[in-house]
């Protein structure tokens, strides 16, 4: 296991290197694949439909993080 100043951690599973990223994501360089977890897209709308108050823009931070990850790992 290798950690870097960027707060990523590289692990090897079945001879494949994976970069564990701090924003709930994994980058798989050999496959040029970004794997993301725990997005909760649409959660606020579902909550509102069921009468649970959720502030507007609650997903903005998650979407900004996702956008940064996509641009960083292309």
Secondary structure, DSSP 8 states (H G I E B T S, - for coil): -EE-TTS-EEEEETTEEEEEETTTEEEEGGGTEEEE----TTHHHHHHHTT----TTTTHHHHHHHHHHHHHH-
